[in-house]
Every structure is written in C-alpha cells, then in structure tokens.
Amino acid sequence: MIQEMNIGISSVLTDYSTLLKKASELTQDGSLNQISQDITEYKVIYIYGIGHSGLIAKEIELRFNRIGIPCRV
C-alpha cells in the first residue's frame, strides 16, 4: 500500500513539474504576454466546454468577469 502511495505521489509531482516547465516556456518566449494582451483587447471572450471542462469554463468565466474581462460560457 505504501509503495502504491509513493507511485501516486511521484506521478502527481511529475505532472506538476511538467506543468511548471510548460508555463515557464510560455513566459520565456513571450506567448503568455501576447495571450494576455489579446484577452484584454477582445470585447467578449467565449469559452466552451462539456462535462468537467464545462465546469472549468464556468469558473474561468466567473474569475474573468470579476476582474472586468467580459466572458461567456
């Protein structure tokens, strides 16, 4: 059981490491800055999702609307 937990923890750590690496690459090549600029220039942002992705889209809508960026799901 402990070995299974260690494998699970290792998998989570690997996933987070990969996400951080990808986020770092986006900031280094300027892509993230361009995306941020594009988002602020659009009149309304439309986000689509089905199932769990739809719930995430709704969360993004709430957060964007809270900071003044019009967003629809």
N, C-alpha and C positions, 0 to 999 in steps of 0.2 A: 504494500500500500504506500509506504513512504517513497519507494522508487517511482511509483506512478505519479505521486505528487511532485517529485523532483522533475520528472519529464514534463509535466504540465507547466510548472513554473518556468522551466527552461524554454518551453515553447512560447509562453507569454513574453518573456524577456527578449527572445529573438524577434517576435513580432513588433514589439515596441522599439527595439533597436533599428529595425528596418524602416519603421515609420519616421523615426527621428532622422535617419540618414536621408530619406527622400525629402523630408521637409527642409533639411539643410541644403540639399541640392537645389531646391526651388528658390531659396533665398540667395544662393550664390550666383545663379545665372540671371537673376532679375525677373524671373517668371512670376513670382509671388507679388512683386511690386506692380507689374503690369496687370495682373488679375485684380489687385486692389484698386488700381486706377480705373479699370474698366467697370468694375462694380459700382463705383461712385458716380460714373457718368451715365449709367442707364436710368431711364425713367422708372421702370419696374423690372424686377428680376422674377422670372418664372422658374420654379423648381418642381420636378416631377419625381414621384416615387410610388412604388407598390409595396404593400405589406410593411415590413420593418423599415424599408427605405422611405416609405411614405411618412412614417413617424419621425424619422430623422429630418426629412424635408420640412415637416411642420415645426420642429424645433428650430431649424435654421430660419424659417420664416419669422417666428416669434423673436428670435435674437436680432435679426436684421431690422425688423420693424422697430424694435426697442431702441436701436441706435440711429433711427431715422432713414434707413435704406428701405424703400418700398419693395416688398417681396410678396409673391403669391404662390400658393401651392395648389 
